């Protein structure tokens, strides 16, 4: 039905597992049916889709949404698994273009997330998924935050990355020029149970090991915390973000 994927093309796709080549070619790989469906429903430019003959035959509704300008190739399961970063990629993957970066556009209502140097790809992907769950469409990322198009980030986001805009900025400098309430998640902050959240603003989540850097702390309007009832030293960054977003949404009614 579709042309067979060439060895040269396969080798080129394998290279996109490395950040160096993703940046050079402004392209990334997304694995699995759910991820490819999310791409097809988005504004991302899809360069090519590779799948097994069985996958294409058993998913006619999805195939019907393929764009005319997108190249489509067939290959066997063993080769397909070797193209991506995961052992099980469900028989399909896509190569898409990394869009040009744009300036952040903060809304006067609602929540914007800011990530100060989040390093774990799984955490970042989960954070994107949390943002999507709570209707947050913008995330500001310090330059030290892990790369959005890392395969583990994309996998953990479960397709939500197409609905949330990430902007990598000089975070301390950017926040200095923002005329919005800026809340930081910190152990010594006010309890979320007693805090009156504003109807808009920015929520800063710090690095997994070091928290929020001093230069960003200096921009905070207020520090907020989650009460601890047990003996753990800390919460996972994404878990903390979910708790804070939920309280902010519930209390402010936004």
C-alpha positions in Angstrom: 0.0 0.0 0.0 2.8 2.4 0.9 6.5 2.4 -0.1 9.0 0.4 2.0 11.1 2.5 4.3 14.7 2.7 3.0 17.8 1.9 5.0 19.0 5.4 4.5 15.8 6.9 5.7 15.7 4.6 8.7 19.3 5.6 9.7 18.4 9.3 9.5 15.4 8.7 11.8 17.4 6.8 14.3 19.7 9.8 14.7 16.8 11.9 16.0 17.1 10.0 19.3 20.0 12.4 20.0 19.3 16.0 20.9 22.2 17.2 18.7 20.4 15.9 15.5 16.9 17.1 16.7 18.3 20.6 17.0 20.2 20.5 13.7 17.2 19.2 11.7 14.5 20.9 13.8 12.6 17.5 13.9 11.6 14.9 16.5 10.2 11.4 16.6 7.0 10.5 18.4 6.1 6.9 19.0 2.8 5.0 19.4 -0.7 5.3 18.1 -1.9 7.8 20.8 1.0 10.2 20.1 0.6 10.1 16.3 -3.1 10.7 16.7 -2.4 13.8 18.8 0.0 15.1 16.1 -2.6 14.5 13.4 -5.1 16.6 15.4 -2.6 19.4 16.0 -0.9 22.1 13.9 2.4 20.4 13.9 4.0 19.7 10.5 4.3 16.0 10.1 7.2 15.0 7.9 6.5 11.3 7.7 4.6 8.4 9.3 6.1 4.9 9.5 4.1 1.8 10.4 3.6 -1.9 9.8 1.2 -3.1 7.1 -0.9 -4.7 9.8 -1.2 -1.5 11.7 -2.3 0.5 8.7 -4.8 -2.3 7.7 -6.3 -2.4 11.2 -6.6 1.4 11.7 -8.4 2.7 8.6 -10.1 5.6 10.5 -6.7 6.9 11.6 -5.2 6.3 8.1 -8.0 8.4 6.7 -6.7 11.4 8.7 -3.2 11.3 7.2 -2.4 14.5 5.4 -1.7 14.5 1.7 1.7 16.2 2.1 2.9 13.7 4.7 5.1 10.8 3.5 4.0 7.4 4.6 6.2 4.3 4.7 5.8 0.7 5.6 8.3 -1.5 7.5 8.3 -4.6 9.7 7.9 -4.5 13.5 11.6 -5.3 14.3 12.9 -2.4 12.3 10.2 -0.1 13.6 11.1 -0.8 17.2 14.8 0.0 16.4 13.8 3.5 15.0 12.6 4.8 18.4 13.7 4.9 22.0 11.2 2.4 23.4 10.9 -1.4 23.0 7.2 -1.2 22.5 6.0 1.6 20.2 2.8 0.0 19.1 3.7 -0.4 15.4 3.6 3.3 14.3 5.7 6.4 14.7 5.9 9.8 13.2 8.6 12.4 12.5 7.4 16.0 12.9 9.0 19.4 12.6 9.9 21.4 15.7 8.1 24.7 15.3 9.8 28.0 15.5 9.9 29.4 19.0 7.5 32.3 19.8 7.3 34.9 22.6 5.1 33.8 25.6 1.6 35.3 25.6 0.4 35.4 29.1 -3.4 35.6 29.7 -4.8 38.1 32.2 -6.9 35.3 33.7 -5.9 31.8 34.8 -2.7 30.1 35.7 0.7 30.0 34.0 3.3 27.4 35.1 7.0 28.3 35.4 9.5 25.5 35.7 12.9 26.6 37.2 15.3 24.0 35.9 13.3 20.8 36.0 15.7 18.0 34.9 13.8 14.8 34.9 12.2 14.1 31.5 9.4 12.1 33.0 8.6 14.9 35.4 8.5 17.4 32.6 6.2 15.2 30.6 3.9 14.6 33.6 3.9 18.4 34.2 2.7 19.0 30.7 -0.1 16.5 31.2 -1.0 18.1 34.5 -1.2 21.5 32.8 -3.4 20.1 30.1 -5.7 18.5 32.8 -6.1 21.8 34.6 -6.6 23.9 31.4 -3.2 25.6 31.6 -2.0 26.4 28.1 1.4 28.1 28.9 4.5 26.8 30.6 7.6 29.0 31.1 10.8 27.0 31.3 14.2 28.2 32.6 16.9 27.5 30.0 18.2 24.7 32.3 14.9 22.8 32.0 15.1 19.6 30.1 14.3 19.6 26.4 10.6 19.3 25.4 11.3 16.9 22.5 13.2 14.4 24.5 11.5 11.1 23.8 10.8 10.4 27.5 9.2 13.9 27.9 6.9 13.2 24.9 6.0 9.7 26.1 5.1 11.0 29.6 3.0 13.8 28.3 0.6 11.3 26.7 0.0 13.6 23.7 -0.7 16.7 25.9 2.4 18.5 24.6 0.4 19.5 21.5 -2.1 21.5 23.6 0.4 23.2 26.0 2.9 25.9 24.8 6.3 25.7 26.3 8.6 28.7 26.2 12.3 28.5 27.2 13.3 31.9 28.7 15.8 33.6 31.0 13.4 33.0 33.8 14.6 35.5 36.5 14.8 38.3 33.9 11.4 37.4 32.4 9.6 37.3 35.7 11.0 40.7 36.7 9.1 42.2 33.9 5.8 40.5 34.6 2.9 42.4 36.2 1.2 39.3 37.6 1.1 37.6 41.0 4.0 35.1 41.1 3.7 32.2 43.6 6.5 29.8 44.3 6.2 26.3 45.7 8.5 26.3 48.8 8.6 24.3 52.0 8.6 27.5 54.1 5.7 29.1 52.3 2.1 29.7 53.4 -0.1 26.6 53.6 -2.4 26.1 50.6 -5.2 25.4 53.1 -5.0 28.9 54.4 -3.9 30.9 51.3 -6.3 33.0 49.3 -5.3 32.4 45.7 -5.7 35.2 43.2 -7.8 34.7 40.1 -4.7 34.8 37.9 -0.9 34.5 38.1 2.2 32.4 37.7 3.1 29.3 39.7 6.8 28.5 39.9 8.0 25.0 40.5 11.7 24.5 41.3 14.4 22.1 40.4 13.9 18.6 41.9 17.0 18.8 44.0 17.7 22.5 44.6 14.2 24.0 44.5 13.7 27.6 43.2 17.0 29.5 42.6 17.5 32.7 44.6 17.2 35.0 41.5 13.7 33.6 40.9 12.8 33.7 44.6 13.5 37.4 44.5 10.6 37.8 41.9 8.0 35.9 44.0 4.9 37.7 45.3 4.3 34.9 47.7 5.6 31.4 48.7 3.1 28.6 49.2 3.5 25.1 50.6 1.7 21.8 50.9 1.2 20.7 54.6 3.1 17.5 55.5 1.4 14.9 57.7 4.0 12.1 57.5 7.8 11.8 57.4 8.8 12.2 53.8 11.4 14.9 53.1 9.7 16.2 50.0 7.1 15.6 47.3 7.8 14.8 43.6 7.8 18.1 41.7 5.0 17.1 39.4 2.9 15.8 42.3 3.4 19.1 44.1 2.4 21.0 41.0 -0.8 19.0 40.7 -1.8 19.6 44.3 -1.1 23.3 44.0 -3.0 23.7 40.7 -6.0 21.8 42.1 -6.1 24.1 45.2 -5.7 27.2 43.1 -8.5 26.2 40.7 -10.8 25.2 43.5 -10.3 28.2 45.8 -10.1 30.9 43.1 -12.8 29.4 40.9 -10.9 30.2 37.7 
